[in-house]
Structures are given as structure tokens and as C-alpha cells.
């Protein structure tokens, strides 16, 4: 299984996944606890960190690749 990010919540006794995912017994997990009511603010911070890191992966003179160079488009891409 490849790594995935899933939304979940704590019901007072157990951590419950908010979406279906088939997990094998003893599958290693990483749990991030978001302070209640601050989820969106913290997620925006993580998004900024990710974007900054991604920006650092490219040089200032990185060429722009036009859409015409795509040989096989991803049919699931929504053009975000």
C-alpha cells in the first residue's frame, strides 16, 4: 500500500477514520493531532511549508513547459 493521508477524528475512546480505507493488521500509522477549531489555520500553514519546499526544488530560470508538450493527459486532472 502506498502512503495516503486520511481524515479522522477521536470519538472519546478511539480514533475513527472519516473515510474508508482497508488497513492490514499492524500497519504503521502516523497521527497528527490538530487543536480543535484551528484545523484550517494549521492546514494553511502546512500548505505554505509544502509550497515553499516545492518552490525550492526549481531554479529561477526553470523553463515554462506549455500544455502542448503533454503526450498523455491525465483524465482525472481537473485543471486546478
URFEN-V711422 format. One record per run of one state. SS is the DSSP state (hx for helix, st for strand, lp for the rest). FROM is the first residue (numbers start at 1). TO is the last residue. If there is no record, write none. Layout:
SS & FROM & TO
SS & FROM & TO
This chain:
lp & 1 & 7
st & 8 & 10
lp & 11 & 14
st & 15 & 17
lp & 18 & 38
hx & 39 & 56
lp & 57 & 66
hx & 67 & 69
lp & 70 & 80
